[in-house]
Amino acid sequence: MTYLDYAALERTPLERDPYDFLIVEDFIRPETFAGVSTDFPDVPGPGSHPPSELKIAGAFAGLMQELEGPQFRKAIEDKFGIDLNGRPTMYTVRGYVRDTDGEIHTDSKTKIITVLLYMNQKWDADGGRLRILRKGDDLESTVAEVPPYGGTLLVFRRSENSWHGHKPFAGPRRAIQLNWVLDQSVVDREQSRHRWSTRLKKVKQAILPQSA
């Protein structure tokens, strides 16, 4: 089964102002979105969670296999004019955000390409809508705003000015982040860091109901 709309990705122009990015709405095919959403893994609170600490199964597992596969990589290589051969991928899953999340940043220098895929059914809030920004100190220097629902895809090339962020929001906000990174040491380090964070949150989640 193909979960992704490669034709929509191909016909979407690559924006180069203020840095290389593209946005594709309904990138997860509408006829498959419900199944992927149903199989979205449970996560223990805010933050980024590695797949090793989650139950990855069903249609969600199929989606991730496709995102990490050769067809999607080739589509990104062609669109961004980049060779990703030999560059490893890593992904994390988010299910919630805190009102302290969303501060403006560029992503770390170890990342080459960032992929964000939004898995919310709908989005009515003003906060939590990721913005592509011209400036690192101005959340209103907006070039584009990403609809964080319905399988919307955002891909950008990490650079010194790849500023992005969003207005505060606290609550459920489903997203997948996948990155091509410089080398395997980045994957090992980052996934280990997220793994221990997730385990700590699982412990807290187990203890708090008992102490309530």
Backbone as a printed PyTorch tensor [residue, N CA C, xyz], in Angstrom:
tensor([[[ 0.8410, -1.2030,  0.0000],
         [ 0.0000,  0.0000,  0.0000],
         [ 0.8750,  1.2520,  0.0000]],

        [[ 0.4780,  2.2350, -0.7930],
         [ 1.1520,  3.5320, -0.8100],
         [ 0.3500,  4.5180,  0.0280]],

        [[ 0.9910,  5.0720,  1.0380],
         [ 0.3220,  6.0120,  1.9370],
         [ 0.4900,  7.4640,  1.4870]],

        [[ 1.5050,  7.7280,  0.6740],
         [ 1.9190,  9.0970,  0.3970],
         [ 1.5990,  9.5240, -1.0330]],

        [[ 1.2670, 10.8070, -1.1970],
         [ 0.9020, 11.3600, -2.5040],
         [ 2.1430, 11.9770, -3.1540]],

        [[ 2.8940, 11.1480, -3.8660],
         [ 4.1410, 11.6230, -4.4810],
         [ 3.8780, 12.6110, -5.6110]],

        [[ 2.7340, 12.4720, -6.2920],
         [ 2.4000, 13.4140, -7.3690],
         [ 2.2160, 14.8180, -6.7970]],

        [[ 1.5860, 14.9310, -5.6340],
         [ 1.4090, 16.2440, -5.0050],
         [ 2.7530, 16.8300, -4.6070]],

        [[ 3.6470, 15.9830, -4.1080],
         [ 4.9870, 16.4530, -3.7540],
         [ 5.7340, 16.9340, -4.9940]],

        [[ 5.6210, 16.2050, -6.0790],
         [ 6.3500, 16.5580, -7.3040],
         [ 5.8710, 17.8880, -7.8820]],

        [[ 4.5780, 18.1570, -7.8130],
         [ 4.0690, 19.3940, -8.4200],
         [ 4.1480, 20.6010, -7.4830]],

        [[ 4.5640, 20.3840, -6.2430],
         [ 4.7110, 21.4930, -5.3010],
         [ 6.0660, 22.1520, -5.5010]],

        [[ 6.1000, 23.4440, -5.8000],
         [ 7.3970, 24.1040, -6.0240],
         [ 8.1980, 24.2160, -4.7370]],

        [[ 9.5070, 24.1590, -4.8750],
         [10.4010, 24.3800, -3.7540],
         [10.5380, 25.8730, -3.5280]],

        [[10.1590, 26.3220, -2.3480],
         [10.3000, 27.7350, -1.9980],
         [11.7330, 27.9820, -1.5330]],

        [[12.3140, 29.1090, -1.9210],
         [13.7030, 29.4060, -1.5670],
         [13.8570, 30.6780, -0.7270]],

        [[12.7400, 31.2930, -0.3850],
         [12.7560, 32.5190,  0.4080],
         [11.9840, 32.2730,  1.6990]],

        [[12.5970, 32.3330,  2.8500],
         [13.9590, 32.7870,  3.1380],
         [14.9940, 31.6630,  3.1340]],

        [[14.4890, 30.3910,  3.0210],
         [15.3680, 29.2280,  2.8860],
         [14.5800, 28.1530,  2.1590]],

        [[15.2190, 27.0580,  1.8170],
         [14.5750, 26.0260,  1.0110],
         [13.5500, 25.2510,  1.8440]],

        [[12.2610, 25.3040,  1.4050],
         [11.2210, 24.5520,  2.0980],
         [10.0580, 24.2910,  1.1620]],

        [[ 9.2200, 23.3540,  1.5360],
         [ 7.9700, 23.1170,  0.8160],
         [ 6.9290, 22.6020,  1.7910]],

        [[ 5.6700, 22.8800,  1.4530],
         [ 4.5230, 22.4520,  2.2430],
         [ 3.5540, 21.7350,  1.3160]],

        [[ 3.1430, 20.5290,  1.6910],
         [ 2.1810, 19.7590,  0.9010],
         [ 1.0320, 19.3450,  1.8110]],

        [[-0.1390, 19.8830,  1.5710],
         [-1.3110, 19.4660,  2.3470],
         [-1.8100, 18.1180,  1.8440]],

        [[-2.4200, 17.3320,  2.7410],
         [-2.9470, 16.0000,  2.4070],
         [-1.8770, 15.1050,  1.7920]],

        [[-0.6270, 15.2060,  2.2740],
         [ 0.4260, 14.3530,  1.7180],
         [ 0.1730, 12.8850,  2.0530]],

        [[-0.3730, 12.6320,  3.2430],
         [-0.8960, 11.2880,  3.4990],
         [-2.2250, 11.1930,  2.7700]],

        [[-2.3560, 10.2310,  1.8970],
         [-3.5840, 10.1160,  1.0900],
         [-4.8100, 10.0510,  2.0020]],

        [[-5.8400, 10.8460,  1.7020],
         [-7.0270, 10.8900,  2.5710],
         [-7.6370,  9.5230,  2.8400]],

        [[-7.5700,  8.6240,  1.8790],
         [-8.1720,  7.3030,  2.0670],
         [-7.3690,  6.4190,  3.0270]],

        [[-6.1400,  6.8100,  3.3300],
         [-5.3240,  6.0430,  4.2820],
         [-5.1250,  6.7770,  5.6080]],

        [[-5.4840,  8.0450,  5.6470],
         [-5.1960,  8.8540,  6.8400],
         [-5.9020,  8.3080,  8.0760]],

        [[-7.1410,  7.9050,  7.9550],
         [-7.8990,  7.4280,  9.1180],
         [-7.2230,  6.2170,  9.7490]],

        [[-6.7460,  5.3000,  8.9170],
         [-6.0830,  4.1110,  9.4470],
         [-4.7860,  4.4460, 10.1580]],

        [[-4.0010,  5.3540,  9.5640],
         [-2.7490,  5.7730, 10.2010],
         [-3.0380,  6.4780, 11.5150]],

        [[-4.0570,  7.3190, 11.5200],
         [-4.4210,  8.0570, 12.7330],
         [-4.8490,  7.1040, 13.8420]],

        [[-5.6270,  6.0940, 13.4870],
         [-6.0700,  5.1030, 14.4760],
         [-4.8870,  4.3730, 15.0990]],

        [[-3.8640,  4.1030, 14.2970],
         [-2.6990,  3.3470, 14.7680],
         [-1.5660,  4.2420, 15.2810]],

        [[-1.8180,  5.5540, 15.3870],
         [-0.7970,  6.4510, 15.9280],
         [-0.4640,  5.9950, 17.3450]],

        [[ 0.8170,  5.8340, 17.6670],
         [ 1.1750,  5.2550, 18.9720],
         [ 0.8650,  6.1780, 20.1470]],

        [[ 0.5420,  5.5690, 21.2740],
         [ 0.3860,  6.3320, 22.5130],
         [ 1.7560,  6.8100, 22.9680]],

        [[ 1.8370,  8.0520, 23.4110],
         [ 3.1070,  8.5960, 23.8950],
         [ 2.9240,  9.1000, 25.3250]],

        [[ 3.9630,  8.9660, 26.1550],
         [ 3.8360,  9.3500, 27.5680],
         [ 4.1220, 10.8220, 27.8210]],

        [[ 3.2630, 11.6800, 27.2910],
         [ 3.4080, 13.1010, 27.5610],
         [ 4.1560, 13.8650, 26.4890]],

        [[ 4.4860, 15.1240, 26.7800],
         [ 5.1440, 15.9940, 25.8030],
         [ 6.5570, 15.5130, 25.4710]],

        [[ 7.1390, 16.1670, 24.4690],
         [ 8.4970, 15.8460, 24.0710],
         [ 8.5420, 14.9180, 22.8700]],

        [[ 9.7560, 14.6440, 22.4070],
         [ 9.9850, 13.7810, 21.2610],
         [10.3080, 12.3690, 21.7360]],

        [[ 9.6240, 11.3810, 21.1720],
         [ 9.7520, 10.0070, 21.6200],
         [10.2800,  9.1230, 20.4900]],

        [[11.3150,  8.3160, 20.7470],
         [11.8820,  7.4670, 19.7040],
         [11.0370,  6.2250, 19.4900]],

        [[11.0420,  5.6590, 18.2860],
         [10.2090,  4.4870, 18.0100],
         [10.5440,  3.2810, 18.8780]],

        [[11.7960,  3.1940, 19.3530],
         [12.1870,  2.0530, 20.1790],
         [11.4130,  1.9800, 21.4870]],

        [[10.8160,  3.0940, 21.9180],
         [10.0870,  3.1440, 23.1790],
         [ 8.5760,  3.1690, 22.9870]],

        [[ 8.1260,  3.0000, 21.7470],
         [ 6.6990,  3.0840, 21.4430],
         [ 6.2260,  1.8070, 20.7460]],

        [[ 4.9220,  1.6150, 20.7340],
         [ 4.3380,  0.5000, 19.9980],
         [ 4.0490,  0.9810, 18.5760]],

        [[ 4.9330,  0.6150, 17.6480],
         [ 4.7890,  1.0040, 16.2530],
         [ 4.1910, -0.1720, 15.4980]],

        [[ 2.9540, -0.0340, 15.0550],
         [ 2.2540, -1.1730, 14.4640],
         [ 1.2380, -0.6950, 13.4280]],

        [[ 0.6880, -1.6370, 12.7100],
         [-0.4090, -1.3860, 11.7890],
         [-0.0820, -0.3980, 10.6880]],

        [[-1.0670,  0.4510, 10.3830],
         [-0.8990,  1.4200,  9.2990],
         [ 0.1820,  2.4430,  9.6260]],

        [[ 0.3620,  2.7650, 10.9050],
         [ 1.4150,  3.7120, 11.2620],
         [ 2.7820,  3.1270, 10.9350]],

        [[ 2.9920,  1.8660, 11.2250],
         [ 4.2530,  1.2040, 10.8800],
         [ 4.4680,  1.2010,  9.3690]],

        [[ 3.3930,  0.9790,  8.6240],
         [ 3.4990,  1.0140,  7.1680],
         [ 3.8830,  2.3790,  6.6480]],

        [[ 3.3070,  3.4190,  7.2460],
         [ 3.6470,  4.7880,  6.8620],
         [ 5.1260,  5.0660,  7.1140]],

        [[ 5.6200,  4.6910,  8.2840],
         [ 7.0100,  4.9700,  8.6150],
         [ 7.9710,  4.1800,  7.7360]],

        [[ 7.5970,  2.9700,  7.3850],
         [ 8.4320,  2.1910,  6.4730],
         [ 8.5410,  2.8950,  5.1200]],

        [[ 7.4530,  3.4780,  4.6690],
         [ 7.4740,  4.2000,  3.4000],
         [ 8.2780,  5.4960,  3.5040]],

        [[ 8.1230,  6.2210,  4.6040],
         [ 8.8760,  7.4650,  4.7770],
         [10.3890,  7.2150,  4.8170]],

        [[10.7820,  6.0760,  5.3480],
         [12.2020,  5.7420,  5.4300],
         [12.6940,  4.9550,  4.2250]],

        [[11.8270,  4.7850,  3.2360],
         [12.1620,  3.9820,  2.0740],
         [12.7770,  4.7740,  0.9280]],

        [[13.1870,  4.0800, -0.1340],
         [13.9100,  4.7120, -1.2440],
         [13.0780,  5.6760, -2.0840]],

        [[11.7740,  5.4420, -2.2190],
         [10.9670,  6.3150, -3.0720],
         [10.8500,  7.7150, -2.4770]],

        [[10.5990,  7.7930, -1.1810],
         [10.5050,  9.1070, -0.5470],
         [11.8620,  9.8010, -0.5550]],

        [[12.9230,  9.0570, -0.2600],
         [14.2630,  9.6610, -0.2820],
         [14.5770, 10.2310, -1.6650]],

        [[14.2580,  9.4680, -2.7100],
         [14.5220,  9.9410, -4.0740],
         [13.7190, 11.1960, -4.3860]],

        [[12.4750, 11.2460, -3.9340],
         [11.6390, 12.4240, -4.1710],
         [12.2340, 13.6610, -3.5010]],

        [[12.7590, 13.5040, -2.2860],
         [13.3710, 14.6290, -1.5770],
         [14.6880, 15.0240, -2.2390]],

        [[15.4830, 14.0450, -2.6440],
         [16.7350, 14.3420, -3.3380],
         [16.4800, 15.1430, -4.6030]],

        [[15.4990, 14.7310, -5.3840],
         [15.1910, 15.4200, -6.6380],
         [14.6930, 16.8410, -6.3770]],

        [[13.8540, 16.9920, -5.3720],
         [13.2470, 18.2940, -5.1100],
         [14.2760, 19.2920, -4.5750]],

        [[15.1580, 18.8310, -3.7100],
         [16.1260, 19.7350, -3.0740],
         [17.4840, 19.7320, -3.7670]],

        [[17.6440, 18.8960, -4.7910],
         [18.9190, 18.8410, -5.4860],
         [20.0500, 18.4290, -4.5660]],

        [[19.8260, 17.3380, -3.8300],
         [20.7790, 16.9160, -2.8080],
         [20.9890, 15.4180, -2.8910]],

        [[22.1880, 14.9510, -2.5660],
         [22.4950, 13.5270, -2.5320],
         [22.4530, 13.0580, -1.0800]],

        [[21.4820, 12.2140, -0.7640],
         [21.3280, 11.7030,  0.5920],
         [21.8320, 10.2700,  0.7310]],

        [[22.4850,  9.7770, -0.2940],
         [23.0290,  8.4240, -0.2470],
         [24.0400,  8.3040,  0.9070]],

        [[23.8360,  7.3110,  1.7550],
         [24.7320,  7.1090,  2.8800],
         [24.4180,  7.9500,  4.0960]],

        [[23.4380,  8.8430,  3.9750],
         [23.0400,  9.6600,  5.1230],
         [21.9190,  8.9390,  5.8710]],

        [[22.1180,  8.6260,  7.1430],
         [21.0900,  7.8940,  7.8840],
         [19.8880,  8.7670,  8.2420]],

        [[18.7900,  8.1080,  8.5120],
         [17.5790,  8.7890,  8.9590],
         [17.3230,  8.4560, 10.4250]],

        [[16.5860,  9.3260, 11.0580],
         [16.0610,  9.0480, 12.3940],
         [14.7120,  9.7300, 12.5010]],

        [[13.8270,  9.1400, 13.3070],
         [12.5450,  9.8110, 13.4930],
         [12.0970,  9.7210, 14.9390]],

        [[11.2780, 10.6860, 15.3150],
         [10.6480, 10.7210, 16.6330],
         [ 9.1740, 11.0650, 16.4530]],

        [[ 8.4170, 10.7850, 17.4950],
         [ 6.9670, 10.9930, 17.4830],
         [ 6.5940, 11.9360, 18.6140]],

        [[ 5.7180, 12.8830, 18.3130],
         [ 5.1730, 13.7820, 19.3370],
         [ 3.6570, 13.6120, 19.4160]],

        [[ 3.1560, 13.6660, 20.6440],
         [ 1.7090, 13.5760, 20.8270],
         [ 1.1120, 14.7590, 21.5560]],

        [[ 1.9810, 15.5040, 22.2640],
         [ 1.5330, 16.6520, 23.0470],
         [ 2.6010, 17.7350, 23.0160]],

        [[ 2.1750, 18.9720, 23.2090],
         [ 3.1290, 20.0640, 23.4060],
         [ 2.7630, 20.8350, 24.6620]],

        [[ 3.7750, 21.4940, 25.2310],
         [ 3.5990, 22.3720, 26.3790],
         [ 3.5510, 23.8150, 25.8970]],

        [[ 3.0610, 24.7050, 26.7280],
         [ 2.9980, 26.1090, 26.3170],
         [ 4.3830, 26.7490, 26.2510]],

        [[ 5.4010, 26.0030, 26.7180],
         [ 6.7830, 26.4920, 26.6010],
         [ 7.4600, 26.0000, 25.3260]],

        [[ 6.7960, 25.1120, 24.5650],
         [ 7.3560, 24.6230, 23.3030],
         [ 7.1340, 25.6460, 22.1940]],

        [[ 7.8380, 25.4450, 21.0990],
         [ 7.6140, 26.2790, 19.9250],
         [ 8.5020, 27.4870, 19.8070]],

        [[ 9.5200, 27.6050, 20.6800],
         [10.4330, 28.7390, 20.5760],
         [11.1780, 28.7110, 19.2430]],

        [[11.5070, 29.8700, 18.7280],
         [12.1570, 29.9860, 17.4200],
         [13.5350, 29.3300, 17.4610]],

        [[13.8190, 28.5140, 16.4380],
         [15.1150, 27.8650, 16.3260],
         [15.3630, 27.4790, 14.8690]],

        [[16.5440, 26.9530, 14.5910],
         [16.9050, 26.5810, 13.2150],
         [17.0780, 25.0810, 13.0260]],

        [[17.0630, 24.2980, 14.0720],
         [17.4760, 22.8950, 14.1450],
         [19.0030, 22.8150, 14.2300]],

        [[19.4900, 21.7000, 14.7280],
         [20.9280, 21.5470, 14.9720],
         [21.7000, 21.3550, 13.6690]],

        [[22.9880, 21.6640, 13.7190],
         [23.8610, 21.5650, 12.5500],
         [24.0660, 20.1280, 12.0940]],

        [[23.7460, 19.1630, 12.9240],
         [23.9100, 17.7610, 12.5510],
         [22.7970, 17.2750, 11.6140]],

        [[21.7500, 18.0860, 11.4610],
         [20.6280, 17.7220, 10.5920],
         [20.8140, 18.3320,  9.2020]],

        [[20.4580, 17.5600,  8.1890],
         [20.5710, 18.0170,  6.8050],
         [19.2050, 18.4300,  6.2720]],

        [[18.2550, 17.5270,  6.3700],
         [16.8740, 17.7610,  5.9480],
         [15.9530, 17.4170,  7.1070]],

        [[14.9820, 18.2870,  7.3740],
         [13.9580, 18.0230,  8.3820],
         [12.6140, 17.7980,  7.7000]],

        [[11.9460, 16.7350,  8.0860],
         [10.6110, 16.3980,  7.5920],
         [ 9.6550, 16.4140,  8.7790]],

        [[ 8.5690, 17.1570,  8.6660],
         [ 7.5220, 17.1660,  9.6830],
         [ 6.2090, 16.7710,  9.0310]],

        [[ 5.5260, 15.8370,  9.6540],
         [ 4.2560, 15.3490,  9.1260],
         [ 3.2360, 15.4370, 10.2540]],

        [[ 2.1590, 16.1950, 10.0070],
         [ 1.1860, 16.5010, 11.0520],
         [-0.0150, 15.5650, 10.9810]],

        [[-0.3490, 14.9820, 12.1390],
         [-1.3130, 13.8980, 12.1890],
         [-2.5930, 14.2480, 12.9560]],

        [[-2.8740, 15.5260, 13.1470],
         [-4.0900, 15.9280, 13.8510],
         [-5.2880, 15.8840, 12.9060]],

        [[-6.4560, 15.5480, 13.4510],
         [-7.6680, 15.4720, 12.6330],
         [-8.0890, 16.8490, 12.1460]],

        [[-7.9480, 17.8500, 13.0070],
         [-8.2630, 19.2310, 12.6600],
         [-7.4860, 20.1240, 13.5980]],

        [[-7.5340, 21.4280, 13.3700],
         [-6.8130, 22.3520, 14.2410],
         [-7.5200, 23.6960, 14.2450]],

        [[-8.1280, 24.0360, 15.3900],
         [-8.8600, 25.2880, 15.5170],
         [-8.0740, 26.3620, 16.2600]],

        [[-7.0590, 25.9650, 17.0250],
         [-6.3230, 26.9110, 17.8640],
         [-5.4220, 27.8140, 17.0340]],

        [[-5.2000, 29.0190, 17.5310],
         [-4.2610, 29.9480, 16.9110],
         [-2.8260, 29.5190, 17.1880]],

        [[-2.5580, 29.0280, 18.3980],
         [-1.2330, 28.5350, 18.7420],
         [-0.9650, 27.1790, 18.1160]],

        [[ 0.3040, 26.7790, 18.1180],
         [ 0.6770, 25.4610, 17.6190],
         [ 0.7830, 25.3350, 16.1220]],

        [[ 0.6430, 26.4380, 15.3890],
         [ 0.7480, 26.4140, 13.9270],
         [ 2.1680, 26.8490, 13.5490]],

        [[ 2.9670, 25.9020, 13.0990],
         [ 4.3730, 26.2010, 12.8220],
         [ 4.5010, 27.2610, 11.7320]],

        [[ 5.4160, 28.2080, 11.9700],
         [ 5.6350, 29.2880, 11.0120],
         [ 7.0560, 29.2420, 10.4530]],

        [[ 7.1660, 29.4450,  9.1550],
         [ 8.4540, 29.6750,  8.5060],
         [ 8.7620, 31.1590,  8.6630]],

        [[ 9.9350, 31.4770,  9.2050],
         [10.2240, 32.8470,  9.6190],
         [11.4530, 33.4320,  8.9300]],

        [[11.4320, 34.7490,  8.7730],
         [12.5920, 35.4660,  8.2300],
         [13.6310, 35.7830,  9.3010]],

        [[13.1700, 35.9150, 10.5400],
         [14.0500, 36.3750, 11.6040],
         [14.0270, 35.4070, 12.7880]],

        [[15.1470, 35.3750, 13.4940],
         [15.2460, 34.5130, 14.6490],
         [14.7300, 35.1180, 15.9290]],

        [[14.2210, 36.3330, 15.8600],
         [13.7310, 37.0030, 17.0610],
         [12.3640, 37.6350, 16.8510]],

        [[11.6520, 37.1820, 15.8200],
         [10.3670, 37.8070, 15.5050],
         [ 9.3970, 36.7630, 14.9810]],

        [[ 8.4690, 36.3350, 15.8320],
         [ 7.4960, 35.3240, 15.4410],
         [ 6.4780, 35.8510, 14.4390]],

        [[ 6.4630, 37.1730, 14.2520],
         [ 5.5500, 37.7580, 13.2670],
         [ 6.2110, 37.9590, 11.9040]],

        [[ 7.4750, 37.5850, 11.7560],
         [ 8.1540, 37.7030, 10.4500],
         [ 7.8320, 36.4860,  9.5960]],

        [[ 6.5390, 36.2090,  9.4810],
         [ 6.0570, 34.9580,  8.8970],
         [ 6.0780, 34.9840,  7.3710]],

        [[ 6.6570, 33.9400,  6.7970],
         [ 6.6230, 33.7330,  5.3510],
         [ 5.5150, 32.7480,  4.9940]],

        [[ 5.3580, 31.7220,  5.8160],
         [ 4.3190, 30.7130,  5.5800],
         [ 3.9440, 30.0970,  6.9190]],

        [[ 2.7050, 29.6250,  7.0120],
         [ 2.2160, 28.9420,  8.2010],
         [ 1.7300, 27.5590,  7.7800]],

        [[ 2.1110, 26.5510,  8.5480],
         [ 1.8460, 25.1640,  8.1700],
         [ 0.5720, 24.6660,  8.8470]],

        [[-0.4310, 24.2180,  8.0810],
         [-1.6240, 23.6460,  8.6990],
         [-1.2550, 22.3460,  9.4190]],

        [[-1.3830, 22.2880, 10.7540],
         [-0.8860, 21.1190, 11.4830],
         [-1.8900, 19.9710, 11.5850]],

        [[-2.5050, 19.5950, 10.4680],
         [-3.5280, 18.5550, 10.5060],
         [-3.6330, 17.8620,  9.1460]],

        [[-4.3310, 16.7200,  9.1600],
         [-4.7030, 16.0540,  7.9190],
         [-3.5630, 15.5020,  7.0920]],

        [[-2.4220, 15.2270,  7.7060],
         [-1.3050, 14.6860,  6.9410],
         [-0.5180, 15.7230,  6.1720]],

        [[-0.5210, 16.9730,  6.6340],
         [ 0.2700, 18.0230,  5.9960],
         [ 1.7610, 17.7460,  6.1850]],

        [[ 2.5040, 17.9360,  5.1050],
         [ 3.9460, 17.7190,  5.0940],
         [ 4.6850, 19.0480,  5.0260]],

        [[ 5.7080, 19.1930,  5.8710],
         [ 6.6720, 20.2850,  5.7630],
         [ 8.0540, 19.6660,  5.6500]],

        [[ 8.8150, 20.0860,  4.6430],
         [10.2090, 19.6670,  4.5060],
         [11.0500, 20.9170,  4.3200]],

        [[12.1850, 20.9980,  5.0320],
         [13.0840, 22.1210,  4.8020],
         [14.5360, 21.6830,  4.9310]],

        [[15.3930, 22.4230,  4.2580],
         [16.8260, 22.2020,  4.3580],
         [17.3580, 23.0100,  5.5400]],

        [[18.0010, 22.3270,  6.4650],
         [18.5460, 23.0200,  7.6190],
         [19.6670, 23.9770,  7.1890]],

        [[19.6390, 25.1920,  7.7150],
         [20.6550, 26.1830,  7.3990],
         [20.8000, 27.1170,  8.5920]],

        [[21.7060, 28.0580,  8.4740],
         [21.9270, 29.0050,  9.5640],
         [20.7520, 29.9590,  9.7460]],

        [[19.8760, 30.0470,  8.7450],
         [18.7230, 30.9390,  8.8720],
         [17.3950, 30.2050,  8.7040]],

        [[17.3880, 28.8880,  8.9550],
         [16.1320, 28.1270,  8.8000],
         [15.2500, 28.2850, 10.0470]],

        [[14.9070, 29.5410, 10.3260],
         [14.1310, 29.8690, 11.5210],
         [12.6900, 29.3720, 11.4090]],

        [[12.2090, 28.7860, 12.4870],
         [10.8070, 28.3670, 12.5480],
         [10.3930, 28.2710, 14.0090]],

        [[ 9.0900, 28.3960, 14.2450],
         [ 8.5480, 28.3390, 15.5900],
         [ 7.0410, 28.5160, 15.5390]],

        [[ 6.3960, 28.4850, 16.6800],
         [ 4.9400, 28.6890, 16.7030],
         [ 4.5050, 29.3590, 17.9900]],

        [[ 3.3150, 29.9350, 17.9450],
         [ 2.7260, 30.5420, 19.1260],
         [ 2.4410, 29.4550, 20.1630]],

        [[ 2.4030, 29.8290, 21.4500],
         [ 2.2040, 28.8370, 22.5050],
         [ 0.9000, 28.0640, 22.3580]],

        [[ 0.9910, 26.7930, 22.7000],
         [-0.1850, 25.9150, 22.7630],
         [ 0.1460, 24.7930, 23.7340]],

        [[-0.8230, 24.3830, 24.5220],
         [-0.6500, 23.2670, 25.4430],
         [-1.7670, 22.2620, 25.2070]],

        [[-1.3860, 21.0290, 24.9220],
         [-2.3820, 19.9940, 24.6960],
         [-1.9620, 19.0170, 23.6230]],

        [[-2.8960, 18.1650, 23.1820],
         [-2.5750, 17.1710, 22.1610],
         [-2.1820, 17.8270, 20.8310]],

        [[-1.1100, 17.3570, 20.2620],
         [-0.6380, 17.8510, 18.9600],
         [ 0.2510, 16.7690, 18.3480]],

        [[-0.3170, 16.0100, 17.4530],
         [ 0.3760, 14.8530, 16.8880],
         [ 1.2680, 15.2620, 15.7240]],

        [[ 2.4970, 14.7840, 15.7610],
         [ 3.4260, 15.0700, 14.6670],
         [ 4.5140, 14.0030, 14.6280]],

        [[ 5.0350, 13.7800, 13.4290],
         [ 6.1890, 12.9270, 13.1980],
         [ 7.3170, 13.8160, 12.7000]],

        [[ 8.5050, 13.6560, 13.2640],
         [ 9.6790, 14.3460, 12.7290],
         [10.6840, 13.3100, 12.2620]],

        [[11.0920, 13.4400, 11.0050],
         [12.1120, 12.5810, 10.4190],
         [13.2360, 13.4730,  9.9060]],

        [[14.4510, 13.0480, 10.1410],
         [15.6170, 13.8130,  9.6700],
         [16.6120, 12.9260,  8.9490]],

        [[17.1960, 13.4640,  7.8920],
         [18.4480, 12.9280,  7.3860],
         [19.5510, 13.6890,  8.1110]],

        [[20.5150, 12.9350,  8.6350],
         [21.5580, 13.5400,  9.4680],
         [22.9380, 13.2000,  8.9160]],

        [[23.9560, 13.7940,  9.5160],
         [25.3130, 13.6840,  8.9800],
         [25.8500, 12.2650,  9.0080]],

        [[25.6890, 11.5680, 10.1320],
         [26.2360, 10.2140, 10.2210],
         [25.5420,  9.4440, 11.3420]],

        [[25.8890,  8.1620, 11.4690],
         [25.2160,  7.2820, 12.4220],
         [25.4300,  7.7030, 13.8590]],

        [[26.5530,  8.3620, 14.1600],
         [26.7880,  8.7920, 15.5390],
         [25.7230,  9.7800, 16.0040]],

        [[25.2040, 10.5840, 15.0830],
         [24.1340, 11.5230, 15.4230],
         [22.8760, 10.7490, 15.8110]],

        [[22.5450,  9.7280, 15.0210],
         [21.3710,  8.9050, 15.3170],
         [21.5180,  8.2510, 16.6880]],

        [[22.6740,  7.6360, 16.9200],
         [22.8890,  6.9310, 18.1860],
         [22.7610,  7.8790, 19.3740]],

        [[23.3640,  9.0360, 19.2670],
         [23.3480,  9.9950, 20.3710],
         [21.9460, 10.5540, 20.6180]],

        [[21.2890, 10.9830, 19.5510],
         [19.9800, 11.6240, 19.7130],
         [18.9080, 10.6290, 20.1460]],

        [[18.9330,  9.4320, 19.5570],
         [17.9220,  8.4520, 19.9420],
         [18.1310,  7.9810, 21.3740]],

        [[19.3800,  7.8870, 21.8080],
         [19.6510,  7.5220, 23.1980],
         [19.1240,  8.5930, 24.1440]],

        [[19.3530,  9.8520, 23.7820],
         [18.8730, 10.9570, 24.6170],
         [17.3560, 10.9380, 24.7280]],

        [[16.6740, 10.7630, 23.6080],
         [15.2110, 10.7190, 23.6260],
         [14.7080,  9.4680, 24.3420]],

        [[15.4430,  8.3650, 24.1950],
         [15.0160,  7.1150, 24.8260],
         [14.9660,  7.2390, 26.3480]],

        [[16.0060,  7.8180, 26.9370],
         [16.0190,  7.9660, 28.3890],
         [14.9670,  8.9590, 28.8630]],

        [[14.7380,  9.9960, 28.0830],
         [13.6990, 10.9640, 28.4300],
         [12.3210, 10.3020, 28.4270]],

        [[12.0620,  9.4760, 27.4100],
         [10.7770,  8.7930, 27.3130],
         [10.5960,  7.8160, 28.4710]],

        [[11.6380,  7.0900, 28.8190],
         [11.5450,  6.1370, 29.9310],
         [11.2420,  6.8370, 31.2440]],

        [[11.8580,  7.9840, 31.4640],
         [11.5800,  8.7570, 32.6670],
         [10.1260,  9.2020, 32.7000]],

        [[ 9.6050,  9.6260, 31.5520],
         [ 8.2150, 10.0580, 31.4910],
         [ 7.2610,  8.8920, 31.7340]],

        [[ 7.6310,  7.7040, 31.2810],
         [ 6.8070,  6.5240, 31.5340],
         [ 6.7400,  6.2260, 33.0320]],

        [[ 7.8740,  6.3690, 33.7040],
         [ 7.9090,  6.1450, 35.1500],
         [ 7.0320,  7.1640, 35.8710]],

        [[ 7.1810,  8.4330, 35.4840],
         [ 6.3620,  9.4720, 36.1040],
         [ 4.8790,  9.2330, 35.8440]],

        [[ 4.5610,  8.8050, 34.6290],
         [ 3.1670,  8.5450, 34.2690],
         [ 2.5990,  7.4200, 35.1130]],

        [[ 3.4290,  6.4220, 35.4200],
         [ 2.9780,  5.2970, 36.2270],
         [ 2.8110,  5.6620, 37.6910]],

        [[ 3.6480,  6.5750, 38.1890],
         [ 3.6270,  6.9380, 39.6090],
         [ 2.5330,  7.9540, 39.9420]],

        [[ 2.3500,  8.9520, 39.0800],
         [ 1.4580, 10.0570, 39.3920],
         [ 0.0180,  9.6320, 39.6860]],

        [[-0.5910,  8.7200, 38.8760],
         [-1.9690,  8.3330, 39.2050],
         [-2.0900,  7.6990, 40.5840]],

        [[-1.0200,  6.9810, 41.0370],
         [-1.0710,  6.3250, 42.3250],
         [-0.9730,  7.3320, 43.4720]],

        [[-0.3290,  8.4790, 43.1950],
         [-0.1750,  9.4770, 44.2430],
         [-1.2660, 10.5270, 44.2410]],

        [[-2.1890, 10.4280, 43.3060],
         [-3.2620, 11.4070, 43.2110],
         [-4.3040, 11.1920, 44.3150]]])
